[in-house]
Amino acid sequence: MDKFKRVFLIVLDSCGIGEAPDSAYFGDEGCSTIRTISNSPEFNINTLRSLGYTHIDGLSFLGEGTLKSRVARLKEISKGKDTTIGHWEIAGVISQKPLPTFPNGFPDDLISEFEKRTGRRVICNKTYSGTEVIKDYGNEHLESGALIVYTSADSVFQIAAHEDIVPTEQLYNYCRIAREMLVGEWGIGRVIARPFEGKYPFKRTANRHDFSLEPPKETVLDELKAEGFDVIAVGKINDIFAGKGITEYTYTKNNTDGMNKTSEYQSKDFNGLCFINLVDFDMVYGHRNDTNGYARAFTEFDKWLGTFINNMKSDDALIITADHGCDPGFKGTDHTREYVPFILYSKNIEPENKGTIEGFDYISQQVKNLLKA
């Protein structure tokens, strides 16, 4: 394989491509994010179709398409279906056990200690939708100043607060306190700041911030950074890896902002990896069961992708994948255990269908091969 100067790795957050063989173990038998959104009239994938997306195992139902890329279907090895574990595996770290979840709320002794350290009372402490929790507890929060703490089916400790009551930086400090506490048996994947604004029913702001566990061992990001490569994080990538292995990062407000910032990096000179997460598929559409919105976002990405490809240089490589599923037509609002796509495109790579491959860590190996050949 030729050596490349720049690799753009784009994770379409939650864009799974069909139930994994062990989906029933996770309660996800029959799920398929891509099949669900493909039934929407908002769905169009002209660019992905031209690259070879429909050639991936299990996607022939999407119709015919050309093959201009190296494609594969990837099966997750790690014991989980969340953002953190999915990204860690993409970067070369296999998780032998899932991160802990708290479907019945967090233990009383944990909450008591958190209240003591922050000086604020906690309300809610249940599994909740992020949009519904501020409707149900927002006014109580405004009156009392208590922090709204809640979780989900994921390994998360989420803190919601109105920006007029708890300034954003103060909320981040409360999250740092929680992050220090949540280790060992309480070692959840992410502490998430969920600021909101306005009057009832309230609106979440773009100032979300994730505070993640550090990966348990070195990733491909650490390896590349140690060898002098640039490792640029776009979106929540820096948070997912707790800043480890990152040389430069920028946050994004939404998918459109993420794509625009990726285009900006495409116009810059760097040598290494640009690692991008587009989160709206998951956060805005999948968890809210918005099939048409998910399909529109997928189509928007596909249109942007055409321009990005046209602007690629001969020593650029592009990888497109996902970290799990979040089928908006499936029961509930949880992530779904699914295969993910692998598309590797460059003007200097021969098209090939690699079939089905065990492990998202295949991606980390490809990144190293591309940059260090």
Stockholm file with secondary structure:
# STOCKHOLM 1.0

chainA/1-373         MDKFKRVFLIVLDSCGIGEAPDSAYFGDEGCSTIRTISNSPEFNINTLRSLGYTHIDGLSFLGEGTLKSRVARLKEISKGKDTTIGHWEIAGVISQKPLPTFPNGFPDDLISEFEKRTGRRVICNKTYSGTEVIKDYGNEHLESGALIVYTSADSVFQIAAHEDIVPTEQLYNYCRIAREMLVGEWGIGRVIARPFEGKYPFKRTANRHDFSLEPPKETVLDELKAEGFDVIAVGKINDIFAGKGITEYTYTKNNTDGMNKTSEYQSKDFNGLCFINLVDFDMVYGHRNDTNGYARAFTEFDKWLGTFINNMKSDDALIITADHGCDPGFKGTDHTREYVPFILYSKNIEPENKGTIEGFDYISQQVKNLLKA
#=GR chainA/1-373 SS CCCCSEEEEEEETTCCCSBCTTGGGGTCTTCCHHHHHHTSTTCCCHHHHHHTGGGSTTCGGGCCCCCCSEEEEEECCSSCCSHHHHHHHHTTCCCSSCCCCCTTCCCHHHHHHHHHHHTSCEEEEEECCHHHHHHHHHHHHHHHCCEEEEECSSSEEEEEEETTTSCHHHHHHHHHHHHHHCCGGGCCSEEEEEEEESSTTCEECSCCEEEECCCSSCCHHHHHHHTTCEEEEESTHHHHTTTTTCSEEECCSSHHHHHHHHHHHHTSCCSEEEEEEECHIIIIIITTTCHHHHHHHHHHHHHHHHHHHHTCCTTEEEEEECSCBCCTTSSSSSCBCBCEEEEEECTTSCCEEEEEEECTTHHHHHHHHHHHC
#=GC SS_cons         CCCCSEEEEEEETTCCCSBCTTGGGGTCTTCCHHHHHHTSTTCCCHHHHHHTGGGSTTCGGGCCCCCCSEEEEEECCSSCCSHHHHHHHHTTCCCSSCCCCCTTCCCHHHHHHHHHHHTSCEEEEEECCHHHHHHHHHHHHHHHCCEEEEECSSSEEEEEEETTTSCHHHHHHHHHHHHHHCCGGGCCSEEEEEEEESSTTCEECSCCEEEECCCSSCCHHHHHHHTTCEEEEESTHHHHTTTTTCSEEECCSSHHHHHHHHHHHHTSCCSEEEEEEECHIIIIIITTTCHHHHHHHHHHHHHHHHHHHHTCCTTEEEEEECSCBCCTTSSSSSCBCBCEEEEEECTTSCCEEEEEEECTTHHHHHHHHHHHC
//
